[in-house]
Amino acid sequence: DVKVTQSSRYLVKRTGEKVFLECVQDMDHENMFWYRQDPGLGLRLIYFSYDVKMKEKGDIPEGYSVSREKKERFSLILESASTNQTSMYLCASLSRNQPQHFGDGTRLSIL
Amino acid sequence: GQNIDQPTEMTATEGAIVQINCTYQTSGFNGLFWYQQHAGEAPTFLSYNVLDGLEEKGRFSSFLSRSKGYSYLLLKELQMKDSASYLCAASNQAGTALIFGKGTTLSVSS
């Protein structure tokens, strides 16, 4: 079974802090994704990666960056956290033409 | 442009049948996924249609018409635990990314 693991289920940070959200998958998937999910807005793609060292902007990349130094790990970075980045963050991975698998999500609160 | 449309909310009673529709417009298309998401949890995979027609999996079935850009998820013998959000997602041509709809919140009552 595919396992996508996010480092934290709940996280509370302060405005202006640099925040790291970590995601690890154990199925050697090429493609990894970071989404945020907010009520009424659905899943919105922040960044994705097709391979190690590769990254592509999604629909809402502003205020975020990512890192993919190893195939199994995809990190989301909030450079300077703001209150409007309070959200549920979901990491996902997939192999071509296969279902996308999600991590359990990180509920991030910025105070 | 790319667009996935599905109803925002639906209600039904236990034991009933409900059909959740999804229409999609994408620049490239490989297949159609349905996910279930309970409140506070991550989406979980339900079904994947590549070819036209109906795929049945227990109480859940999914249908695809590529020519019409249309899919539906059919839930039979509804149970309270089926109360959740159902996400429709279209796969891009290469099969390497999904475009998600905003989800349909289904409420099942007794």
Interface residues (C-beta under 8 A of the other chain):
Chain A: E30 N31 F33 G40 L41 G42 L43 F48 Y50 L90 L94 R96 N97 Q98 P99 Q100 H101 F102 G103 D104 G105 R107
Chain B: N30 G31 F33 G40 E41 A42 P43 T44 F45 Y48 L87 A89 S91 A94 G95 T96 A97 L98 F100 G101 K102 G103
